[in-house]
Amino acid sequence: MARVVVDVMLKPEILDPQGQAVANALPRLGVSDVSSVRIGRRIEIEFAGEPDLDTARDIADKLLANPVIEDFSIRVDESAGDAAQMSA
C-alpha cells in the first residue's frame, strides 16, 4: 500500500486566526521565543498500488484545498510501507 501526504496551508498573505490564537497563548505556557504560528491540515491518501502523484495533485487541487486562499504540497510517505510491514 502506498501513501501520499497532502499538506494544506493558508497562503502567507492570508490571516490565520487559529495560528494567532495559539501564538497568543504561548506566553501563558512560558514560551516567549515563538514569533509566529500557522495552522494547516495534513491529509493522507492511500493508493492500492503505486502512489499516483498526478492523481493526488488533482484531488488536492479540486477537493482538498481552496486555491484562492490555500497552498498545498504533496509527498510520498516512505514510512507507510514500513509501518504496514511492522504491524503485520
PDB file with SEQRES, HELIX, SHEET and CRYST1 records, atoms N, CA, C and O in Angstrom:
SEQRES   1 A   88  MET ALA ARG VAL VAL VAL ASP VAL MET LEU LYS PRO GLU          
SEQRES   2 A   88  ILE LEU ASP PRO GLN GLY GLN ALA VAL ALA ASN ALA LEU          
SEQRES   3 A   88  PRO ARG LEU GLY VAL SER ASP VAL SER SER VAL ARG ILE          
SEQRES   4 A   88  GLY ARG ARG ILE GLU ILE GLU PHE ALA GLY GLU PRO ASP          
SEQRES   5 A   88  LEU ASP THR ALA ARG ASP ILE ALA ASP LYS LEU LEU ALA          
SEQRES   6 A   88  ASN PRO VAL ILE GLU ASP PHE SER ILE ARG VAL ASP GLU          
SEQRES   7 A   88  SER ALA GLY ASP ALA ALA GLN MET SER ALA                      
HELIX    1 AA1 PRO A   17  ALA A   25  1                                   9    
HELIX    2 AA2 LEU A   26  LEU A   29  5                                   4    
HELIX    3 AA3 LEU A   53  ILE A   59  1                                   7    
HELIX    4 AA4 ALA A   60  LEU A   64  3                                   5    
HELIX    5 AA5 SER A   79  SER A   87  1                                   9    
SHEET    1 AA1 3 GLY A  40  PHE A  47  0                                        
SHEET    2 AA1 3 ALA A   2  LEU A  10 -1                                        
SHEET    3 AA1 3 GLU A  70  ASP A  77 -1                                        
CRYST1    1.000    1.000    1.000  90.00  90.00  90.00 P 1           1          
ATOM      1  N   MET A   1       0.847  -1.170   0.000  1.00  0.00           N  
ATOM      2  CA  MET A   1       0.000   0.000   0.000  1.00  0.00           C  
ATOM      3  C   MET A   1       0.897   1.240   0.000  1.00  0.00           C  
ATOM      4  O   MET A   1       1.898   1.282   0.716  1.00  0.00           O  
ATOM      5  N   ALA A   2       0.546   2.235  -0.790  1.00  0.00           N  
ATOM      6  CA  ALA A   2       1.331   3.451  -0.897  1.00  0.00           C  
ATOM      7  C   ALA A   2       0.524   4.630  -0.366  1.00  0.00           C  
ATOM      8  O   ALA A   2      -0.668   4.758  -0.644  1.00  0.00           O  
ATOM      9  N   ARG A   3       1.187   5.482   0.397  1.00  0.00           N  
ATOM     10  CA  ARG A   3       0.515   6.634   0.997  1.00  0.00           C  
ATOM     11  C   ARG A   3       1.121   7.919   0.466  1.00  0.00           C  
ATOM     12  O   ARG A   3       2.341   8.079   0.413  1.00  0.00           O  
ATOM     13  N   VAL A   4       0.245   8.828   0.074  1.00  0.00           N  
ATOM     14  CA  VAL A   4       0.651  10.165  -0.338  1.00  0.00           C  
ATOM     15  C   VAL A   4       0.110  11.135   0.707  1.00  0.00           C  
ATOM     16  O   VAL A   4      -1.049  11.042   1.113  1.00  0.00           O  
ATOM     17  N   VAL A   5       0.959  12.065   1.138  1.00  0.00           N  
ATOM     18  CA  VAL A   5       0.569  13.056   2.132  1.00  0.00           C  
ATOM     19  C   VAL A   5       0.389  14.398   1.441  1.00  0.00           C  
ATOM     20  O   VAL A   5       1.257  14.850   0.694  1.00  0.00           O  
ATOM     21  N   VAL A   6      -0.748  15.026   1.700  1.00  0.00           N  
ATOM     22  CA  VAL A   6      -1.032  16.361   1.182  1.00  0.00           C  
ATOM     23  C   VAL A   6      -1.086  17.303   2.382  1.00  0.00           C  
ATOM     24  O   VAL A   6      -1.891  17.117   3.295  1.00  0.00           O  
ATOM     25  N   ASP A   7      -0.222  18.311   2.370  1.00  0.00           N  
ATOM     26  CA  ASP A   7      -0.232  19.336   3.412  1.00  0.00           C  
ATOM     27  C   ASP A   7      -0.862  20.591   2.826  1.00  0.00           C  
ATOM     28  O   ASP A   7      -0.420  21.089   1.790  1.00  0.00           O  
ATOM     29  N   VAL A   8      -1.898  21.101   3.492  1.00  0.00           N  
ATOM     30  CA  VAL A   8      -2.612  22.295   3.032  1.00  0.00           C  
ATOM     31  C   VAL A   8      -2.397  23.396   4.063  1.00  0.00           C  
ATOM     32  O   VAL A   8      -2.632  23.205   5.257  1.00  0.00           O  
ATOM     33  N   MET A   9      -1.944  24.557   3.579  1.00  0.00           N  
ATOM     34  CA  MET A   9      -1.695  25.715   4.452  1.00  0.00           C  
ATOM     35  C   MET A   9      -2.319  26.953   3.825  1.00  0.00           C  
ATOM     36  O   MET A   9      -2.395  27.080   2.603  1.00  0.00           O  
ATOM     37  N   LEU A  10      -2.764  27.863   4.686  1.00  0.00           N  
ATOM     38  CA  LEU A  10      -3.199  29.157   4.180  1.00  0.00           C  
ATOM     39  C   LEU A  10      -2.017  29.855   3.522  1.00  0.00           C  
ATOM     40  O   LEU A  10      -0.878  29.712   3.966  1.00  0.00           O  
ATOM     41  N   LYS A  11      -2.286  30.604   2.472  1.00  0.00           N  
ATOM     42  CA  LYS A  11      -1.225  31.372   1.828  1.00  0.00           C  
ATOM     43  C   LYS A  11      -0.662  32.367   2.838  1.00  0.00           C  
ATOM     44  O   LYS A  11      -1.385  32.824   3.724  1.00  0.00           O  
ATOM     45  N   PRO A  12       0.618  32.707   2.713  1.00  0.00           N  
ATOM     46  CA  PRO A  12       1.254  33.592   3.713  1.00  0.00           C  
ATOM     47  C   PRO A  12       0.537  34.925   3.898  1.00  0.00           C  
ATOM     48  O   PRO A  12       0.549  35.480   4.996  1.00  0.00           O  
ATOM     49  N   GLU A  13      -0.082  35.443   2.856  1.00  0.00           N  
ATOM     50  CA  GLU A  13      -0.737  36.752   2.966  1.00  0.00           C  
ATOM     51  C   GLU A  13      -2.132  36.686   3.587  1.00  0.00           C  
ATOM     52  O   GLU A  13      -2.756  37.723   3.812  1.00  0.00           O  
ATOM     53  N   ILE A  14      -2.628  35.473   3.867  1.00  0.00           N  
ATOM     54  CA  ILE A  14      -3.959  35.290   4.448  1.00  0.00           C  
ATOM     55  C   ILE A  14      -3.833  35.197   5.970  1.00  0.00           C  
ATOM     56  O   ILE A  14      -3.015  34.436   6.487  1.00  0.00           O  
ATOM     57  N   LEU A  15      -4.649  35.974   6.680  1.00  0.00           N  
ATOM     58  CA  LEU A  15      -4.669  35.969   8.139  1.00  0.00           C  
ATOM     59  C   LEU A  15      -5.037  34.573   8.654  1.00  0.00           C  
ATOM     60  O   LEU A  15      -5.954  33.939   8.132  1.00  0.00           O  
ATOM     61  N   ASP A  16      -4.326  34.099   9.671  1.00  0.00           N  
ATOM     62  CA  ASP A  16      -4.563  32.784  10.261  1.00  0.00           C  
ATOM     63  C   ASP A  16      -5.011  32.972  11.718  1.00  0.00           C  
ATOM     64  O   ASP A  16      -4.167  32.982  12.614  1.00  0.00           O  
ATOM     65  N   PRO A  17      -6.322  33.122  11.975  1.00  0.00           N  
ATOM     66  CA  PRO A  17      -6.775  33.371  13.344  1.00  0.00           C  
ATOM     67  C   PRO A  17      -6.458  32.238  14.311  1.00  0.00           C  
ATOM     68  O   PRO A  17      -6.178  32.491  15.482  1.00  0.00           O  
ATOM     69  N   GLN A  18      -6.497  30.982  13.839  1.00  0.00           N  
ATOM     70  CA  GLN A  18      -6.146  29.861  14.722  1.00  0.00           C  
ATOM     71  C   GLN A  18      -4.681  29.952  15.128  1.00  0.00           C  
ATOM     72  O   GLN A  18      -4.342  29.790  16.301  1.00  0.00           O  
ATOM     73  N   GLY A  19      -3.824  30.209  14.160  1.00  0.00           N  
ATOM     74  CA  GLY A  19      -2.404  30.343  14.451  1.00  0.00           C  
ATOM     75  C   GLY A  19      -2.139  31.494  15.401  1.00  0.00           C  
ATOM     76  O   GLY A  19      -1.310  31.377  16.304  1.00  0.00           O  
ATOM     77  N   GLN A  20      -2.836  32.608  15.207  1.00  0.00           N  
ATOM     78  CA  GLN A  20      -2.678  33.761  16.095  1.00  0.00           C  
ATOM     79  C   GLN A  20      -3.105  33.420  17.515  1.00  0.00           C  
ATOM     80  O   GLN A  20      -2.447  33.824  18.474  1.00  0.00           O  
ATOM     81  N   ALA A  21      -4.205  32.678  17.658  1.00  0.00           N  
ATOM     82  CA  ALA A  21      -4.685  32.293  18.989  1.00  0.00           C  
ATOM     83  C   ALA A  21      -3.647  31.428  19.699  1.00  0.00           C  
ATOM     84  O   ALA A  21      -3.399  31.607  20.892  1.00  0.00           O  
ATOM     85  N   VAL A  22      -3.043  30.495  18.972  1.00  0.00           N  
ATOM     86  CA  VAL A  22      -2.005  29.650  19.571  1.00  0.00           C  
ATOM     87  C   VAL A  22      -0.798  30.495  19.956  1.00  0.00           C  
ATOM     88  O   VAL A  22      -0.273  30.365  21.062  1.00  0.00           O  
ATOM     89  N   ALA A  23      -0.357  31.361  19.047  1.00  0.00           N  
ATOM     90  CA  ALA A  23       0.800  32.217  19.328  1.00  0.00           C  
ATOM     91  C   ALA A  23       0.546  33.102  20.544  1.00  0.00           C  
ATOM     92  O   ALA A  23       1.448  33.311  21.356  1.00  0.00           O  
ATOM     93  N   ASN A  24      -0.679  33.626  20.678  1.00  0.00           N  
ATOM     94  CA  ASN A  24      -1.009  34.476  21.822  1.00  0.00           C  
ATOM     95  C   ASN A  24      -1.066  33.693  23.128  1.00  0.00           C  
ATOM     96  O   ASN A  24      -0.848  34.266  24.195  1.00  0.00           O  
ATOM     97  N   ALA A  25      -1.354  32.393  23.065  1.00  0.00           N  
ATOM     98  CA  ALA A  25      -1.438  31.566  24.268  1.00  0.00           C  
ATOM     99  C   ALA A  25      -0.072  31.073  24.745  1.00  0.00           C  
ATOM    100  O   ALA A  25       0.078  30.711  25.912  1.00  0.00           O  
ATOM    101  N   LEU A  26       0.912  31.056  23.871  1.00  0.00           N  
ATOM    102  CA  LEU A  26       2.223  30.501  24.233  1.00  0.00           C  
ATOM    103  C   LEU A  26       2.888  31.193  25.422  1.00  0.00           C  
ATOM    104  O   LEU A  26       3.476  30.494  26.247  1.00  0.00           O  
ATOM    105  N   PRO A  27       2.835  32.514  25.563  1.00  0.00           N  
ATOM    106  CA  PRO A  27       3.452  33.129  26.743  1.00  0.00           C  
ATOM    107  C   PRO A  27       2.868  32.633  28.063  1.00  0.00           C  
ATOM    108  O   PRO A  27       3.577  32.581  29.068  1.00  0.00           O  
ATOM    109  N   ARG A  28       1.597  32.270  28.076  1.00  0.00           N  
ATOM    110  CA  ARG A  28       0.988  31.712  29.301  1.00  0.00           C  
ATOM    111  C   ARG A  28       1.585  30.358  29.654  1.00  0.00           C  
ATOM    112  O   ARG A  28       1.504  29.915  30.799  1.00  0.00           O  
ATOM    113  N   LEU A  29       2.191  29.698  28.651  1.00  0.00           N  
ATOM    114  CA  LEU A  29       2.861  28.419  28.897  1.00  0.00           C  
ATOM    115  C   LEU A  29       4.347  28.609  29.165  1.00  0.00           C  
ATOM    116  O   LEU A  29       5.086  27.638  29.331  1.00  0.00           O  
ATOM    117  N   GLY A  30       4.772  29.845  29.204  1.00  0.00           N  
ATOM    118  CA  GLY A  30       6.180  30.122  29.459  1.00  0.00           C  
ATOM    119  C   GLY A  30       7.039  30.124  28.208  1.00  0.00           C  
ATOM    120  O   GLY A  30       8.266  30.142  28.308  1.00  0.00           O  
ATOM    121  N   VAL A  31       6.422  30.106  27.031  1.00  0.00           N  
ATOM    122  CA  VAL A  31       7.160  30.103  25.770  1.00  0.00           C  
ATOM    123  C   VAL A  31       7.126  31.528  25.224  1.00  0.00           C  
ATOM    124  O   VAL A  31       6.058  32.061  24.924  1.00  0.00           O  
ATOM    125  N   SER A  32       8.298  32.137  25.098  1.00  0.00           N  
ATOM    126  CA  SER A  32       8.329  33.532  24.669  1.00  0.00           C  
ATOM    127  C   SER A  32       9.139  33.751  23.392  1.00  0.00           C  
ATOM    128  O   SER A  32       9.188  34.872  22.888  1.00  0.00           O  
ATOM    129  N   ASP A  33       9.767  32.717  22.865  1.00  0.00           N  
ATOM    130  CA  ASP A  33      10.641  32.909  21.709  1.00  0.00           C  
ATOM    131  C   ASP A  33      10.017  32.483  20.383  1.00  0.00           C  
ATOM    132  O   ASP A  33      10.736  32.331  19.396  1.00  0.00           O  
ATOM    133  N   VAL A  34       8.687  32.286  20.332  1.00  0.00           N  
ATOM    134  CA  VAL A  34       7.997  31.944  19.091  1.00  0.00           C  
ATOM    135  C   VAL A  34       7.379  33.227  18.545  1.00  0.00           C  
ATOM    136  O   VAL A  34       6.612  33.895  19.237  1.00  0.00           O  
ATOM    137  N   SER A  35       7.712  33.566  17.311  1.00  0.00           N  
ATOM    138  CA  SER A  35       7.211  34.816  16.747  1.00  0.00           C  
ATOM    139  C   SER A  35       5.938  34.636  15.922  1.00  0.00           C  
ATOM    140  O   SER A  35       5.193  35.596  15.730  1.00  0.00           O  
ATOM    141  N   SER A  36       5.676  33.422  15.430  1.00  0.00           N  
ATOM    142  CA  SER A  36       4.509  33.220  14.581  1.00  0.00           C  
ATOM    143  C   SER A  36       4.126  31.749  14.568  1.00  0.00           C  
ATOM    144  O   SER A  36       4.986  30.875  14.678  1.00  0.00           O  
ATOM    145  N   VAL A  37       2.833  31.480  14.435  1.00  0.00           N  
ATOM    146  CA  VAL A  37       2.316  30.115  14.315  1.00  0.00           C  
ATOM    147  C   VAL A  37       1.315  30.099  13.164  1.00  0.00           C  
ATOM    148  O   VAL A  37       0.456  30.976  13.077  1.00  0.00           O  
ATOM    149  N   ARG A  38       1.421  29.118  12.292  1.00  0.00           N  
ATOM    150  CA  ARG A  38       0.462  28.917  11.203  1.00  0.00           C  
ATOM    151  C   ARG A  38      -0.124  27.513  11.369  1.00  0.00           C  
ATOM    152  O   ARG A  38       0.606  26.558  11.635  1.00  0.00           O  
ATOM    153  N   ILE A  39      -1.426  27.396  11.213  1.00  0.00           N  
ATOM    154  CA  ILE A  39      -2.125  26.121  11.361  1.00  0.00           C  
ATOM    155  C   ILE A  39      -2.541  25.633   9.972  1.00  0.00           C  
ATOM    156  O   ILE A  39      -3.008  26.415   9.144  1.00  0.00           O  
ATOM    157  N   GLY A  40      -2.368  24.338   9.730  1.00  0.00           N  
ATOM    158  CA  GLY A  40      -2.745  23.759   8.442  1.00  0.00           C  
ATOM    159  C   GLY A  40      -3.401  22.405   8.630  1.00  0.00           C  
ATOM    160  O   GLY A  40      -3.776  22.027   9.741  1.00  0.00           O  
ATOM    161  N   ARG A  41      -3.536  21.681   7.529  1.00  0.00           N  
ATOM    162  CA  ARG A  41      -4.135  20.348   7.549  1.00  0.00           C  
ATOM    163  C   ARG A  41      -3.202  19.364   6.865  1.00  0.00           C  
ATOM    164  O   ARG A  41      -2.489  19.711   5.924  1.00  0.00           O  
ATOM    165  N   ARG A  42      -3.219  18.142   7.350  1.00  0.00           N  
ATOM    166  CA  ARG A  42      -2.482  17.039   6.726  1.00  0.00           C  
ATOM    167  C   ARG A  42      -3.510  16.000   6.314  1.00  0.00           C  
ATOM    168  O   ARG A  42      -4.303  15.540   7.135  1.00  0.00           O  
ATOM    169  N   ILE A  43      -3.493  15.636   5.043  1.00  0.00           N  
ATOM    170  CA  ILE A  43      -4.409  14.629   4.511  1.00  0.00           C  
ATOM    171  C   ILE A  43      -3.579  13.477   3.971  1.00  0.00           C  
ATOM    172  O   ILE A  43      -2.627  13.698   3.222  1.00  0.00           O  
ATOM    173  N   GLU A  44      -3.925  12.261   4.337  1.00  0.00           N  
ATOM    174  CA  GLU A  44      -3.227  11.070   3.853  1.00  0.00           C  
ATOM    175  C   GLU A  44      -4.135  10.327   2.871  1.00  0.00           C  
ATOM    176  O   GLU A  44      -5.284  10.013   3.181  1.00  0.00           O  
ATOM    177  N   ILE A  45      -3.598  10.055   1.693  1.00  0.00           N  
ATOM    178  CA  ILE A  45      -4.336   9.314   0.666  1.00  0.00           C  
ATOM    179  C   ILE A  45      -3.592   8.006   0.433  1.00  0.00           C  
ATOM    180  O   ILE A  45      -2.409   8.015   0.092  1.00  0.00           O  
ATOM    181  N   GLU A  46      -4.274   6.892   0.614  1.00  0.00           N  
ATOM    182  CA  GLU A  46      -3.646   5.591   0.415  1.00  0.00           C  
ATOM    183  C   GLU A  46      -4.089   5.012  -0.920  1.00  0.00           C  
ATOM    184  O   GLU A  46      -5.281   4.912  -1.209  1.00  0.00           O  
ATOM    185  N   PHE A  47      -3.107   4.634  -1.722  1.00  0.00           N  
ATOM    186  CA  PHE A  47      -3.351   4.009  -3.019  1.00  0.00           C  
ATOM    187  C   PHE A  47      -3.141   2.509  -2.891  1.00  0.00           C  
ATOM    188  O   PHE A  47      -2.268   2.064  -2.146  1.00  0.00           O  
ATOM    189  N   ALA A  48      -3.932   1.730  -3.610  1.00  0.00           N  
ATOM    190  CA  ALA A  48      -3.818   0.270  -3.557  1.00  0.00           C  
ATOM    191  C   ALA A  48      -2.497  -0.199  -4.161  1.00  0.00           C  
ATOM    192  O   ALA A  48      -1.909  -1.170  -3.683  1.00  0.00           O  
ATOM    193  N   GLY A  49      -2.032   0.474  -5.196  1.00  0.00           N  
ATOM    194  CA  GLY A  49      -0.776   0.093  -5.854  1.00  0.00           C  
ATOM    195  C   GLY A  49       0.282   1.151  -5.625  1.00  0.00           C  
ATOM    196  O   GLY A  49       0.505   1.597  -4.500  1.00  0.00           O  
ATOM    197  N   GLU A  50       0.925   1.544  -6.702  1.00  0.00           N  
ATOM    198  CA  GLU A  50       1.949   2.584  -6.629  1.00  0.00           C  
ATOM    199  C   GLU A  50       1.304   3.948  -6.362  1.00  0.00           C  
ATOM    200  O   GLU A  50       0.176   4.188  -6.791  1.00  0.00           O  
ATOM    201  N   PRO A  51       2.003   4.837  -5.664  1.00  0.00           N  
ATOM    202  CA  PRO A  51       1.438   6.169  -5.431  1.00  0.00           C  
ATOM    203  C   PRO A  51       1.329   6.942  -6.739  1.00  0.00           C  
ATOM    204  O   PRO A  51       2.272   6.969  -7.531  1.00  0.00           O  
ATOM    205  N   ASP A  52       0.206   7.556  -6.959  1.00  0.00           N  
ATOM    206  CA  ASP A  52      -0.047   8.327  -8.177  1.00  0.00           C  
ATOM    207  C   ASP A  52      -0.067   9.805  -7.804  1.00  0.00           C  
ATOM    208  O   ASP A  52      -1.096  10.327  -7.375  1.00  0.00           O  
ATOM    209  N   LEU A  53       1.069  10.479  -7.968  1.00  0.00           N  
ATOM    210  CA  LEU A  53       1.182  11.876  -7.569  1.00  0.00           C  
ATOM    211  C   LEU A  53       0.314  12.790  -8.420  1.00  0.00           C  
ATOM    212  O   LEU A  53      -0.198  13.793  -7.921  1.00  0.00           O  
ATOM    213  N   ASP A  54       0.141  12.460  -9.699  1.00  0.00           N  
ATOM    214  CA  ASP A  54      -0.719  13.282 -10.555  1.00  0.00           C  
ATOM    215  C   ASP A  54      -2.172  13.227 -10.078  1.00  0.00           C  
ATOM    216  O   ASP A  54      -2.851  14.252 -10.035  1.00  0.00           O  
ATOM    217  N   THR A  55      -2.639  12.050  -9.726  1.00  0.00           N  
ATOM    218  CA  THR A  55      -3.995  11.913  -9.211  1.00  0.00           C  
ATOM    219  C   THR A  55      -4.128  12.621  -7.870  1.00  0.00           C  
ATOM    220  O   THR A  55      -5.123  13.306  -7.630  1.00  0.00           O  
ATOM    221  N   ALA A  56      -3.146  12.467  -6.999  1.00  0.00           N  
ATOM    222  CA  ALA A  56      -3.167  13.139  -5.696  1.00  0.00           C  
ATOM    223  C   ALA A  56      -3.190  14.655  -5.879  1.00  0.00           C  
ATOM    224  O   ALA A  56      -3.912  15.356  -5.171  1.00  0.00           O  
ATOM    225  N   ARG A  57      -2.405  15.158  -6.823  1.00  0.00           N  
ATOM    226  CA  ARG A  57      -2.382  16.605  -7.096  1.00  0.00           C  
ATOM    227  C   ARG A  57      -3.755  17.076  -7.594  1.00  0.00           C  
ATOM    228  O   ARG A  57      -4.224  18.147  -7.207  1.00  0.00           O  
ATOM    229  N   ASP A  58      -4.387  16.285  -8.440  1.00  0.00           N  
ATOM    230  CA  ASP A  58      -5.712  16.623  -8.952  1.00  0.00           C  
ATOM    231  C   ASP A  58      -6.741  16.640  -7.817  1.00  0.00           C  
ATOM    232  O   ASP A  58      -7.578  17.539  -7.749  1.00  0.00           O  
ATOM    233  N   ILE A  59      -6.676  15.653  -6.936  1.00  0.00           N  
ATOM    234  CA  ILE A  59      -7.577  15.589  -5.780  1.00  0.00           C  
ATOM    235  C   ILE A  59      -7.380  16.816  -4.898  1.00  0.00           C  
ATOM    236  O   ILE A  59      -8.348  17.453  -4.483  1.00  0.00           O  
ATOM    237  N   ALA A  60      -6.123  17.143  -4.616  1.00  0.00           N  
ATOM    238  CA  ALA A  60      -5.830  18.290  -3.752  1.00  0.00           C  
ATOM    239  C   ALA A  60      -6.313  19.586  -4.378  1.00  0.00           C  
ATOM    240  O   ALA A  60      -6.897  20.431  -3.700  1.00  0.00           O  
ATOM    241  N   ASP A  61      -6.071  19.742  -5.664  1.00  0.00           N  
ATOM    242  CA  ASP A  61      -6.425  20.982  -6.354  1.00  0.00           C  
ATOM    243  C   ASP A  61      -7.930  21.183  -6.464  1.00  0.00           C  
ATOM    244  O   ASP A  61      -8.419  22.308  -6.359  1.00  0.00           O  
ATOM    245  N   LYS A  62      -8.673  20.086  -6.677  1.00  0.00           N  
ATOM    246  CA  LYS A  62     -10.114  20.201  -6.905  1.00  0.00           C  
ATOM    247  C   LYS A  62     -10.967  19.998  -5.662  1.00  0.00           C  
ATOM    248  O   LYS A  62     -12.118  20.434  -5.630  1.00  0.00           O  
ATOM    249  N   LEU A  63     -10.423  19.340  -4.631  1.00  0.00           N  
ATOM    250  CA  LEU A  63     -11.261  18.960  -3.499  1.00  0.00           C  
ATOM    251  C   LEU A  63     -10.704  19.364  -2.134  1.00  0.00           C  
ATOM    252  O   LEU A  63     -11.459  19.805  -1.268  1.00  0.00           O  
ATOM    253  N   LEU A  64      -9.414  19.223  -1.936  1.00  0.00           N  
ATOM    254  CA  LEU A  64      -8.851  19.385  -0.599  1.00  0.00           C  
ATOM    255  C   LEU A  64      -8.432  20.806  -0.249  1.00  0.00           C  
ATOM    256  O   LEU A  64      -8.464  21.187   0.921  1.00  0.00           O  
ATOM    257  N   ALA A  65      -8.041  21.592  -1.238  1.00  0.00           N  
ATOM    258  CA  ALA A  65      -7.548  22.941  -0.980  1.00  0.00           C  
ATOM    259  C   ALA A  65      -8.355  23.964  -1.763  1.00  0.00           C  
ATOM    260  O   ALA A  65      -8.833  23.690  -2.864  1.00  0.00           O  
ATOM    261  N   ASN A  66      -8.498  25.134  -1.183  1.00  0.00           N  
ATOM    262  CA  ASN A  66      -9.113  26.259  -1.873  1.00  0.00           C  
ATOM    263  C   ASN A  66      -7.971  27.085  -2.476  1.00  0.00           C  
ATOM    264  O   ASN A  66      -7.281  27.795  -1.744  1.00  0.00           O  
ATOM    265  N   PRO A  67      -7.759  27.007  -3.784  1.00  0.00           N  
ATOM    266  CA  PRO A  67      -6.590  27.647  -4.391  1.00  0.00           C  
ATOM    267  C   PRO A  67      -6.564  29.173  -4.267  1.00  0.00           C  
ATOM    268  O   PRO A  67      -5.524  29.794  -4.486  1.00  0.00           O  
ATOM    269  N   VAL A  68      -7.681  29.767  -3.923  1.00  0.00           N  
ATOM    270  CA  VAL A  68      -7.717  31.220  -3.749  1.00  0.00           C  
ATOM    271  C   VAL A  68      -6.972  31.633  -2.483  1.00  0.00           C  
ATOM    272  O   VAL A  68      -6.279  32.650  -2.472  1.00  0.00           O  
ATOM    273  N   ILE A  69      -7.115  30.839  -1.405  1.00  0.00           N  
ATOM    274  CA  ILE A  69      -6.517  31.226  -0.121  1.00  0.00           C  
ATOM    275  C   ILE A  69      -5.515  30.206   0.428  1.00  0.00           C  
ATOM    276  O   ILE A  69      -4.856  30.479   1.431  1.00  0.00           O  
ATOM    277  N   GLU A  70      -5.385  29.032  -0.210  1.00  0.00           N  
ATOM    278  CA  GLU A  70      -4.521  27.984   0.331  1.00  0.00           C  
ATOM    279  C   GLU A  70      -3.511  27.487  -0.697  1.00  0.00           C  
ATOM    280  O   GLU A  70      -3.773  27.484  -1.900  1.00  0.00           O  
ATOM    281  N   ASP A  71      -2.361  27.070  -0.203  1.00  0.00           N  
ATOM    282  CA  ASP A  71      -1.353  26.363  -0.983  1.00  0.00           C  
ATOM    283  C   ASP A  71      -1.316  24.926  -0.478  1.00  0.00           C  
ATOM    284  O   ASP A  71      -1.724  24.648   0.649  1.00  0.00           O  
ATOM    285  N   PHE A  72      -0.826  24.012  -1.318  1.00  0.00           N  
ATOM    286  CA  PHE A  72      -0.668  22.641  -0.853  1.00  0.00           C  
ATOM    287  C   PHE A  72       0.633  22.066  -1.389  1.00  0.00           C  
ATOM    288  O   PHE A  72       1.156  22.504  -2.413  1.00  0.00           O  
ATOM    289  N   SER A  73       1.137  21.079  -0.673  1.00  0.00           N  
ATOM    290  CA  SER A  73       2.300  20.331  -1.130  1.00  0.00           C  
ATOM    291  C   SER A  73       1.965  18.850  -1.023  1.00  0.00           C  
ATOM    292  O   SER A  73       1.148  18.435  -0.201  1.00  0.00           O  
ATOM    293  N   ILE A  74       2.615  18.066  -1.873  1.00  0.00           N  
ATOM    294  CA  ILE A  74       2.346  16.628  -1.945  1.00  0.00           C  
ATOM    295  C   ILE A  74       3.664  15.882  -1.839  1.00  0.00           C  
ATOM    296  O   ILE A  74       4.668  16.286  -2.426  1.00  0.00           O  
ATOM    297  N   ARG A  75       3.653  14.790  -1.083  1.00  0.00           N  
ATOM    298  CA  ARG A  75       4.850  13.946  -0.989  1.00  0.00           C  
ATOM    299  C   ARG A  75       4.424  12.511  -0.724  1.00  0.00           C  
ATOM    300  O   ARG A  75       3.360  12.250  -0.161  1.00  0.00           O  
ATOM    301  N   VAL A  76       5.265  11.607  -1.136  1.00  0.00           N  
ATOM    302  CA  VAL A  76       5.044  10.191  -0.857  1.00  0.00           C  
ATOM    303  C   VAL A  76       5.550   9.916   0.549  1.00  0.00           C  
ATOM    304  O   VAL A  76       6.656  10.325   0.903  1.00  0.00           O  
ATOM    305  N   ASP A  77       4.749   9.226   1.351  1.00  0.00           N  
ATOM    306  CA  ASP A  77       5.137   8.857   2.707  1.00  0.00           C  
ATOM    307  C   ASP A  77       5.876   7.521   2.627  1.00  0.00           C  
ATOM    308  O   ASP A  77       5.260   6.457   2.552  1.00  0.00           O  
ATOM    309  N   GLU A  78       7.193   7.598   2.644  1.00  0.00           N  
ATOM    310  CA  GLU A  78       8.024   6.393   2.513  1.00  0.00           C  
ATOM    311  C   GLU A  78       7.861   5.446   3.698  1.00  0.00           C  
ATOM    312  O   GLU A  78       8.104   4.247   3.561  1.00  0.00           O  
ATOM    313  N   SER A  79       7.456   5.957   4.853  1.00  0.00           N  
ATOM    314  CA  SER A  79       7.336   5.100   6.035  1.00  0.00           C  
ATOM    315  C   SER A  79       6.055   4.283   6.034  1.00  0.00           C  
ATOM    316  O   SER A  79       5.905   3.390   6.867  1.00  0.00           O  
ATOM    317  N   ALA A  80       5.121   4.562   5.119  1.00  0.00           N  
ATOM    318  CA  ALA A  80       3.837   3.855   5.111  1.00  0.00           C  
ATOM    319  C   ALA A  80       4.027   2.358   4.892  1.00  0.00           C  
ATOM    320  O   ALA A  80       3.384   1.549   5.561  1.00  0.00           O  
ATOM    321  N   GLY A  81       4.889   1.987   3.976  1.00  0.00           N  
ATOM    322  CA  GLY A  81       5.138   0.572   3.726  1.00  0.00           C  
ATOM    323  C   GLY A  81       5.807  -0.101   4.901  1.00  0.00           C  
ATOM    324  O   GLY A  81       5.492  -1.247   5.220  1.00  0.00           O  
ATOM    325  N   ASP A  82       6.741   0.605   5.561  1.00  0.00           N  
ATOM    326  CA  ASP A  82       7.421   0.055   6.729  1.00  0.00           C  
ATOM    327  C   ASP A  82       6.445  -0.171   7.865  1.00  0.00           C  
ATOM    328  O   ASP A  82       6.509  -1.194   8.548  1.00  0.00           O  
ATOM    329  N   ALA A  83       5.535   0.785   8.075  1.00  0.00           N  
ATOM    330  CA  ALA A  83       4.559   0.663   9.155  1.00  0.00           C  
ATOM    331  C   ALA A  83       3.626  -0.521   8.908  1.00  0.00           C  
ATOM    332  O   ALA A  83       3.265  -1.234   9.845  1.00  0.00           O  
ATOM    333  N   ALA A  84       3.233  -0.732   7.647  1.00  0.00           N  
ATOM    334  CA  ALA A  84       2.351  -1.856   7.321  1.00  0.00           C  
ATOM    335  C   ALA A  84       3.081  -3.174   7.574  1.00  0.00           C  
ATOM    336  O   ALA A  84       2.479  -4.129   8.064  1.00  0.00           O  
ATOM    337  N   GLN A  85       4.385  -3.235   7.241  1.00  0.00           N  
ATOM    338  CA  GLN A  85       5.139  -4.460   7.476  1.00  0.00           C  
ATOM    339  C   GLN A  85       5.332  -4.705   8.963  1.00  0.00           C  
ATOM    340  O   GLN A  85       5.277  -5.851   9.409  1.00  0.00           O  
ATOM    341  N   MET A  86       5.557  -3.653   9.737  1.00  0.00           N  
ATOM    342  CA  MET A  86       5.776  -3.800  11.168  1.00  0.00           C  
ATOM    343  C   MET A  86       4.514  -4.272  11.877  1.00  0.00           C  
ATOM    344  O   MET A  86       4.597  -5.023  12.849  1.00  0.00           O  
ATOM    345  N   SER A  87       3.338  -3.840  11.400  1.00  0.00           N  
ATOM    346  CA  SER A  87       2.106  -4.223  12.072  1.00  0.00           C  
ATOM    347  C   SER A  87       1.627  -5.601  11.659  1.00  0.00           C  
ATOM    348  O   SER A  87       0.758  -6.172  12.320  1.00  0.00           O  
ATOM    349  N   ALA A  88       2.174  -6.152  10.579  1.00  0.00           N  
ATOM    350  CA  ALA A  88       1.735  -7.455  10.094  1.00  0.00           C  
ATOM    351  C   ALA A  88       2.308  -8.587  10.912  1.00  0.00           C  
ATOM    352  O   ALA A  88       2.033  -9.754  10.630  1.00  0.00           O  
TER     353      ALA A  88                                                      
END                                                                             
